[in-house]
Amino acid sequence: MVVDAAGLPAKAVVPEPPSPQGSGPGGWIESTIAELRRVVWPSRQQLISESVAVLLMVTISAAAIASLDRFFHWLSQLLFR
């Protein structure tokens, strides 16, 4: 017998049967549309500000990687001449 941390018999986890709504291509489309209706979409201001933040971080990361690449290229040229 399997017991839990409190020493009581553990209960078996029974998975729920798949819903008939999601069966077949039509059901998949219906369930996808239902999920998309539940999504909380960002406002225009939030979308713009977060997009700018992502672009800024990508630009900074690319500049840092390029700087390191140039530094190590310079260093290897200095060492292996």
mmCIF file of the C-alpha atoms, coordinates in Angstrom:
data_MODEL
# 
_entry.id   MODEL 
# 
loop_
_atom_site.group_PDB 
_atom_site.id 
_atom_site.type_symbol 
_atom_site.label_atom_id 
_atom_site.label_alt_id 
_atom_site.label_comp_id 
_atom_site.label_asym_id 
_atom_site.label_entity_id 
_atom_site.label_seq_id 
_atom_site.pdbx_PDB_ins_code 
_atom_site.Cartn_x 
_atom_site.Cartn_y 
_atom_site.Cartn_z 
_atom_site.occupancy 
_atom_site.B_iso_or_equiv 
_atom_site.pdbx_formal_charge 
_atom_site.auth_seq_id 
_atom_site.auth_comp_id 
_atom_site.auth_asym_id 
_atom_site.auth_atom_id 
_atom_site.pdbx_PDB_model_num 
ATOM 1  C CA . MET A 1 1  ? 0.000   0.000  0.000   1.00 0.00 ? 1  MET A CA 1 
ATOM 2  C CA . VAL A 1 2  ? 1.263   3.465  -0.869  1.00 0.00 ? 2  VAL A CA 1 
ATOM 3  C CA . VAL A 1 3  ? 1.021   6.123  1.836   1.00 0.00 ? 3  VAL A CA 1 
ATOM 4  C CA . ASP A 1 4  ? 1.460   9.878  1.682   1.00 0.00 ? 4  ASP A CA 1 
ATOM 5  C CA . ALA A 1 5  ? 3.616   12.090 3.941   1.00 0.00 ? 5  ALA A CA 1 
ATOM 6  C CA . ALA A 1 6  ? 0.985   12.026 6.705   1.00 0.00 ? 6  ALA A CA 1 
ATOM 7  C CA . GLY A 1 7  ? 0.916   8.218  6.719   1.00 0.00 ? 7  GLY A CA 1 
ATOM 8  C CA . LEU A 1 8  ? -2.561  8.027  5.205   1.00 0.00 ? 8  LEU A CA 1 
ATOM 9  C CA . PRO A 1 9  ? -3.328  5.791  2.227   1.00 0.00 ? 9  PRO A CA 1 
ATOM 10 C CA . ALA A 1 10 ? -2.573  7.650  -0.989  1.00 0.00 ? 10 ALA A CA 1 
ATOM 11 C CA . LYS A 1 11 ? -5.418  8.222  -3.421  1.00 0.00 ? 11 LYS A CA 1 
ATOM 12 C CA . ALA A 1 12 ? -5.017  7.116  -7.005  1.00 0.00 ? 12 ALA A CA 1 
ATOM 13 C CA . VAL A 1 13 ? -4.984  9.868  -9.605  1.00 0.00 ? 13 VAL A CA 1 
ATOM 14 C CA . VAL A 1 14 ? -7.486  9.049  -12.311 1.00 0.00 ? 14 VAL A CA 1 
ATOM 15 C CA . PRO A 1 15 ? -7.030  11.037 -15.532 1.00 0.00 ? 15 PRO A CA 1 
ATOM 16 C CA . GLU A 1 16 ? -10.110 12.686 -16.971 1.00 0.00 ? 16 GLU A CA 1 
ATOM 17 C CA . PRO A 1 17 ? -11.367 11.192 -20.213 1.00 0.00 ? 17 PRO A CA 1 
ATOM 18 C CA . PRO A 1 18 ? -10.856 13.401 -23.261 1.00 0.00 ? 18 PRO A CA 1 
ATOM 19 C CA . SER A 1 19 ? -13.775 15.681 -23.995 1.00 0.00 ? 19 SER A CA 1 
ATOM 20 C CA . PRO A 1 20 ? -15.804 14.915 -27.122 1.00 0.00 ? 20 PRO A CA 1 
ATOM 21 C CA . GLN A 1 21 ? -15.488 18.589 -28.126 1.00 0.00 ? 21 GLN A CA 1 
ATOM 22 C CA . GLY A 1 22 ? -11.814 18.136 -29.062 1.00 0.00 ? 22 GLY A CA 1 
ATOM 23 C CA . SER A 1 23 ? -12.246 15.062 -31.265 1.00 0.00 ? 23 SER A CA 1 
ATOM 24 C CA . GLY A 1 24 ? -11.655 15.397 -34.983 1.00 0.00 ? 24 GLY A CA 1 
ATOM 25 C CA . PRO A 1 25 ? -10.484 18.393 -37.015 1.00 0.00 ? 25 PRO A CA 1 
ATOM 26 C CA . GLY A 1 26 ? -13.709 20.362 -36.463 1.00 0.00 ? 26 GLY A CA 1 
ATOM 27 C CA . GLY A 1 27 ? -13.534 19.844 -32.714 1.00 0.00 ? 27 GLY A CA 1 
ATOM 28 C CA . TRP A 1 28 ? -9.905  20.915 -32.688 1.00 0.00 ? 28 TRP A CA 1 
ATOM 29 C CA . ILE A 1 29 ? -10.784 24.169 -34.454 1.00 0.00 ? 29 ILE A CA 1 
ATOM 30 C CA . GLU A 1 30 ? -13.670 24.791 -32.046 1.00 0.00 ? 30 GLU A CA 1 
ATOM 31 C CA . SER A 1 31 ? -11.497 24.186 -28.988 1.00 0.00 ? 31 SER A CA 1 
ATOM 32 C CA . THR A 1 32 ? -8.750  26.403 -30.439 1.00 0.00 ? 32 THR A CA 1 
ATOM 33 C CA . ILE A 1 33 ? -11.212 29.251 -30.994 1.00 0.00 ? 33 ILE A CA 1 
ATOM 34 C CA . ALA A 1 34 ? -12.581 28.762 -27.469 1.00 0.00 ? 34 ALA A CA 1 
ATOM 35 C CA . GLU A 1 35 ? -9.051  29.002 -26.034 1.00 0.00 ? 35 GLU A CA 1 
ATOM 36 C CA . LEU A 1 36 ? -8.305  32.141 -28.066 1.00 0.00 ? 36 LEU A CA 1 
ATOM 37 C CA . ARG A 1 37 ? -11.436 33.786 -26.639 1.00 0.00 ? 37 ARG A CA 1 
ATOM 38 C CA . ARG A 1 38 ? -10.067 33.204 -23.122 1.00 0.00 ? 38 ARG A CA 1 
ATOM 39 C CA . VAL A 1 39 ? -6.738  34.896 -23.884 1.00 0.00 ? 39 VAL A CA 1 
ATOM 40 C CA . VAL A 1 40 ? -6.197  38.274 -22.228 1.00 0.00 ? 40 VAL A CA 1 
ATOM 41 C CA . TRP A 1 41 ? -4.764  40.349 -25.073 1.00 0.00 ? 41 TRP A CA 1 
ATOM 42 C CA . PRO A 1 42 ? -2.448  43.287 -24.249 1.00 0.00 ? 42 PRO A CA 1 
ATOM 43 C CA . SER A 1 43 ? -3.498  46.867 -24.827 1.00 0.00 ? 43 SER A CA 1 
ATOM 44 C CA . ARG A 1 44 ? -1.925  48.817 -27.688 1.00 0.00 ? 44 ARG A CA 1 
ATOM 45 C CA . GLN A 1 45 ? 0.209   50.839 -25.249 1.00 0.00 ? 45 GLN A CA 1 
ATOM 46 C CA . GLN A 1 46 ? 1.430   47.700 -23.476 1.00 0.00 ? 46 GLN A CA 1 
ATOM 47 C CA . LEU A 1 47 ? 2.183   45.991 -26.800 1.00 0.00 ? 47 LEU A CA 1 
ATOM 48 C CA . ILE A 1 48 ? 4.215   48.961 -28.053 1.00 0.00 ? 48 ILE A CA 1 
ATOM 49 C CA . SER A 1 49 ? 6.160   49.465 -24.814 1.00 0.00 ? 49 SER A CA 1 
ATOM 50 C CA . GLU A 1 50 ? 7.034   45.776 -24.480 1.00 0.00 ? 50 GLU A CA 1 
ATOM 51 C CA . SER A 1 51 ? 8.026   45.555 -28.156 1.00 0.00 ? 51 SER A CA 1 
ATOM 52 C CA . VAL A 1 52 ? 10.334  48.553 -27.719 1.00 0.00 ? 52 VAL A CA 1 
ATOM 53 C CA . ALA A 1 53 ? 11.846  46.939 -24.618 1.00 0.00 ? 53 ALA A CA 1 
ATOM 54 C CA . VAL A 1 54 ? 12.491  43.684 -26.508 1.00 0.00 ? 54 VAL A CA 1 
ATOM 55 C CA . LEU A 1 55 ? 14.065  45.505 -29.472 1.00 0.00 ? 55 LEU A CA 1 
ATOM 56 C CA . LEU A 1 56 ? 16.243  47.552 -27.110 1.00 0.00 ? 56 LEU A CA 1 
ATOM 57 C CA . MET A 1 57 ? 17.479  44.450 -25.270 1.00 0.00 ? 57 MET A CA 1 
ATOM 58 C CA . VAL A 1 58 ? 18.186  42.634 -28.551 1.00 0.00 ? 58 VAL A CA 1 
ATOM 59 C CA . THR A 1 59 ? 20.158  45.649 -29.804 1.00 0.00 ? 59 THR A CA 1 
ATOM 60 C CA . ILE A 1 60 ? 22.160  45.908 -26.575 1.00 0.00 ? 60 ILE A CA 1 
ATOM 61 C CA . SER A 1 61 ? 22.863  42.157 -26.596 1.00 0.00 ? 61 SER A CA 1 
ATOM 62 C CA . ALA A 1 62 ? 23.977  42.250 -30.237 1.00 0.00 ? 62 ALA A CA 1 
ATOM 63 C CA . ALA A 1 63 ? 26.278  45.206 -29.526 1.00 0.00 ? 63 ALA A CA 1 
ATOM 64 C CA . ALA A 1 64 ? 27.799  43.417 -26.519 1.00 0.00 ? 64 ALA A CA 1 
ATOM 65 C CA . ILE A 1 65 ? 28.400  40.231 -28.518 1.00 0.00 ? 65 ILE A CA 1 
ATOM 66 C CA . ALA A 1 66 ? 29.906  42.204 -31.420 1.00 0.00 ? 66 ALA A CA 1 
ATOM 67 C CA . SER A 1 67 ? 32.180  44.074 -28.997 1.00 0.00 ? 67 SER A CA 1 
ATOM 68 C CA . LEU A 1 68 ? 33.397  40.836 -27.424 1.00 0.00 ? 68 LEU A CA 1 
ATOM 69 C CA . ASP A 1 69 ? 33.936  39.336 -30.867 1.00 0.00 ? 69 ASP A CA 1 
ATOM 70 C CA . ARG A 1 70 ? 36.028  42.312 -31.986 1.00 0.00 ? 70 ARG A CA 1 
ATOM 71 C CA . PHE A 1 71 ? 38.006  42.274 -28.735 1.00 0.00 ? 71 PHE A CA 1 
ATOM 72 C CA . PHE A 1 72 ? 38.849  38.568 -29.019 1.00 0.00 ? 72 PHE A CA 1 
ATOM 73 C CA . HIS A 1 73 ? 39.681  38.987 -32.710 1.00 0.00 ? 73 HIS A CA 1 
ATOM 74 C CA . TRP A 1 74 ? 42.074  41.832 -31.813 1.00 0.00 ? 74 TRP A CA 1 
ATOM 75 C CA . LEU A 1 75 ? 43.563  39.749 -28.981 1.00 0.00 ? 75 LEU A CA 1 
ATOM 76 C CA . SER A 1 76 ? 44.086  36.697 -31.193 1.00 0.00 ? 76 SER A CA 1 
ATOM 77 C CA . GLN A 1 77 ? 45.729  38.852 -33.870 1.00 0.00 ? 77 GLN A CA 1 
ATOM 78 C CA . LEU A 1 78 ? 48.026  40.312 -31.219 1.00 0.00 ? 78 LEU A CA 1 
ATOM 79 C CA . LEU A 1 79 ? 48.981  36.908 -29.785 1.00 0.00 ? 79 LEU A CA 1 
ATOM 80 C CA . PHE A 1 80 ? 49.357  34.887 -32.979 1.00 0.00 ? 80 PHE A CA 1 
ATOM 81 C CA . ARG A 1 81 ? 51.313  37.246 -35.251 1.00 0.00 ? 81 ARG A CA 1 
# 
